[in-house]
Amino acid sequence: MQRHRRILSWIAGTLLVLLAVLAIAVALFDWNRTKPFIADKVSQAIERPFAINGALTVDWRRDRLAGWPGSWIPWPEFTARDISIANPDWAAQPRFAHLDALRFRLSLPALLAHRIEVPTLQLVRPSVDLERDKSGRASWDFALPEHRAPSAWKLRLGTIGFDQGVITLDDAASQVKFKLVVEPLQQAIPYDQIVAQQSRDAREQAGRTVGAAAKETMAGEATAEPVGQASASTVYQFGWTAEGSYQGSPLKAKGRSGAVLALQDKSVPLPLQADLRIGDSHIALVGTLTDPLHLGALDVRLWFSGSSMARLYPITGLTLPDTPPYATEGHLKAELRHSGSRYSYRDFRGRVGGSDLSGNLLFVTGGARPKLSGEVHSKLLRFADLAPLIGADSRAEKAQRGDATPQPADKLLPVEPFRTERWQAMDADVNFTGSHVVRGEALPIDSLSTHLVMNNGALYLDPLSFTLAGGTVRSNVSLDGSRTPMRGLLKLHARHLKLKQLFPTFEPMRTSLGEINGDAALDAQGNSVAALLGSANGELQLLMNDGAISKTLLETAGLNVANIVIGKLFGDKTVPINCAATDMAASNGLFDMRLFVFDTDDAVVNVTGTVNLASEKLDLDVKPHTKGLRVLSLRSPLYVRGTLKNPDVGVHAGPLLARGAGAIALGAVAAPAALLALIAPSHGNDSDNTCRAVLQQLRGADTTQPRPHR
């Protein structure tokens, strides 16, 4: 037993002697003699000139924060002054980095175990010049040598401290150029104070961008609580500013940070705060970064605001739609990995135009394409805010943003193209629900929901459903942006849309029991609404019973052609409609009226002809057939020519068709069984029976003609 103790004592004594000898050697050695050796080895390793132009010295200091026993053991602290690293030959600036001094502490006992442990590393007045040319060569890419065998020595870095410094970036590949200046604050600022200030600033900005409602929406819950690893003792010690340009837009930013970046200890956070403006887009964040060596955890509260979400695409890489001005606030947690990262934007809320938004989103990289998934909710969704999704936002708004496609003066259908090239940048799987949707004050849509899927350039809304006027509209939409031209498919079913709810301000329909039912199935190709409708193939059926119509109603609804026709048929009076039925067949954008008829107390009005949505030309005949002894003021049928934008409606020459001739004309139309199927038998009211009788009469008027091909 005593022998074992002697052996252990001998080993411990030997180690102490070795450490003492090592400490004396470190203290007495003239380290300036090693500068040429160090410079040569580092230069060979990074394949560009490295130099220590000043003195290389060693001091012995105790680290009061190291804990026992490290707090009472002196540690050697190396200081290398005036360090420079050159840029590659192709760079515009000769120097990549310069340090007034580099200080680091070294653990001597670890050297005996082939470990180079550097508990602290301090950068004194760093200046860094980062450059990348159009071919992708970057000054921060170092050609480090590849070792065939792993080294027996291991390097472990603890924390990196820094003080006043300058970083410049000139990235020709990404068109980013700025200068960032870091300076110490006059006094440390607590974390919660920065969070509260940034929250107020971001909400004020949201109010200026979107309106007072955005500020109120984003003030719904407190945001001064710490996120991530931050605590009440976390403080900001440095401030920074940046100015430059990003892809042609001016860039201005400011923020604050802590003074120590922990590379190993995940419990030590680096507090971050940033307020960034690129063009009219505003991005702000406050939170922490931990485990930066492994790009591990960014945990921040994040604010976005700007004129359109689509403008975030070059900044974030997210394919987002054109929108009205927006502002959001949420909690971003990022797990950053070289092989693929995860960004979770949780519990966000905000406004887009006059609509509120909230939900949770997840953005994942690393696969064939990045993918966005999650759910988004809206308590009040303004219908006008959806218009830009189909390229229907105002010319003025797009002209202001500088990306408008001029709308031809003679065209009514929107020619604004879909940005299908962005659809292939990422995939998506997002569920959206709007609890209440409004369109102005006169036409409320009760609710809306859709499941949006984007996969390899194809966009699917499956389903896109909403409740409207006491009824339901369910549709499936697919737009394949991977094809040129894009292919679009639409299937739509509308059931039990109550007329008195659909037109609540139109007095004649307030007591109506009538409904609208309809089906549509269209297949088209083109990169805009105009192109899709101009190439459509398929069919459309619509049935309305127990309604009313007037010139004023159609004028208010913006139905220019119908407004003129009804005005010429009936003048300014309101006309009750017993039944209206439409069956159209489309071929390459040419919509043929297989059946278009509406029944009033005075007459049955039959519309025949075509509407060419490719050219927007009209070729219709409107033939009224008087009932009984009632006589319309109109003596001859109408023609409708011209275009959707500039219709030409006039009176055909010749006498009004006789009642017998009218019957023959109606007999030439075979009412499709599909229209009869649109009458819901469960309702069984008189108005349903009226429409059924009209359709059956038309159907029975001609039993010899074949049914049009469907």
ZIKA-V815476 format. One line per field, one symbol per residue. psi: psi as a letter, one per 40 degrees, with the letter a starting at -180 (. if undefined). burial: 1 if it has 9 or more other ideal C-beta (glycine too) atoms within 8 Angstrom, else 0. A space follows every 50 residues. Layout:
psi: ???
burial: ???
This chain:
psi: dddddddddddddddddddddddddddeigedeedddddddddddefihh iheaihihihiiheeeiheddehiihhihhighihiiideidhdhdihhd ihhiihhdddddffhghgdihhhhgihhhhihideehheehhgiihhdii ieihhhhcihiiahihhihggddefhhihhhhiiidiihidddddddddd ddddddddddiddddddeediieeiiibeiidehiheiiiiihbihfeii hhiiaiiaehhhddheehihhihihhhhbehhhiihaihifddefdhhhi hhhiiadhddeededeehhiihiiiihihahhhhhhidehihhhgifiia ihbeiiiiahihhhieadiihhiaihihdhhhddeedddffeiidddddd eefihhhideidhhehiigddedediiighhhhhdhhigaeeghhdiiii hhhhhfehhhggihiihhfeaihhihhhhgeeihiihhhhhhhhhfhhdd ddgeehdeedeieiihiiiihihiiieidddddeeiiaihihhhifaiii ddddddeegddddddddddeaeihhhhdhhhhhihhhfehhhgdhhihhi ddihhhhiaihhedefiigihhhihihbeihidheiiiihaaiddgihha hiiiihhiddddddddeehhhiddddeehhdddfidddddddddddddde ehediihih.
burial: 00000000000000100110011001100010001001100110010101 01010101000010000001100011111111111110001010111110 11111111011000111111111111111111100010100000000000 00000111111110111111101011011111011000111101110110 11111110110011101100001001111100011111110101110000 10111111111110010111111111111011111111110100111111 11111111111110100110011111111111110010001111110111 11111111111111000011111111110111111111001010001100 10010010001011111101001111111111111111100001111111 11110011111111111111111111111111000111110111111111 11110101100101111111111111011111111111111111111111 10111000001011111111000011111111111100111111111111 00111110111111011111111111000101010111111111101010 11000110000110110011110111011100000011111101110110 1100000000
